[in-house]
């Protein structure tokens, strides 16, 4: 019997609309659990997740049968609704349009997991903008500044 075998590891990065600090630190773990459940419901495996106040990193073991754009859209829409239903913030919460997705090999899993889980320390040395531009350059992704996130510095 034929089967499909794959090793697809993707890191997703997306930001809060306007890059505002709207993800409350005290609710971060609850949001991690909720998003992990969303990932698992889509037949993917959460390897690491970390929410900063203004952006999120997801590192996921991915199946080739899942369309990346649909996966991200569903995660963003449902987590957006979850945050609004919880009324964690006074304002309306939304994720910015767009996202970054970066692929890794099996040998890089430990390094990427540590990177994602250590975002607090990482961002003491580097802004989100610096981090994101570094990803685009490291992965040789052509980009136009006009279409990057709305940067608030």
C-alpha positions, 0 to 999 in steps of 0.5 A, a space after each residue: 500500500 502506497 503512503 505519503 511520507 514527509 518532513 515539513 517544518 515551518 515557522 510562522 510569524 505574524 503581528 498584531 495590527 498596528 504592531 500594538 502591544 495587545 497580547 496581555 502577558 498574563 493570558 499568554 499561556 492560555 493563548 498558547 494552549 488555544 492556538 496549539 489546539 487549533 494547530 492540532 485540529 488541522 492535522 499539524 503538530 505544534 513544536 513551539 509557540 511564543 506570543 510577544 505583546 505585538 507578534 507571535 511565532 509558531 513552529 509547526 510540523 506540517 502535512 503536505 495535504 494542508 494548504 499553508 495560506 488556509 492554515 494561517 488564515 484559519 489560525 489568525 481568524 479563530 485566535 482573533 475571535 478567541 481574544 475578542 471573546 475573552 475581552 482581554 483588551 478594551 480595543 478591538 483586536 486584529 492580526 495584521 494582514 500577511 505573515 512570514 513562513 520559513 522552512 527548516 530541516 529536521 536537524 534544525 528542530 531543536 535550534 528553532 524550538 529554542 529560538 521560538 521559546 526564548 523570544 523574551 530574551 531575544 527581544 531584549 537585544 533585537 526589535 521585531 523589525 530587525 528580527 523580521 528583516 533578518 529572516 527575510 534576508 537569511 532566507 533570501 526572500 525578495 520583498 518590497 518595504 511597502 508591503 511589510 508590516 506596519 512598523 511602530 517603533 
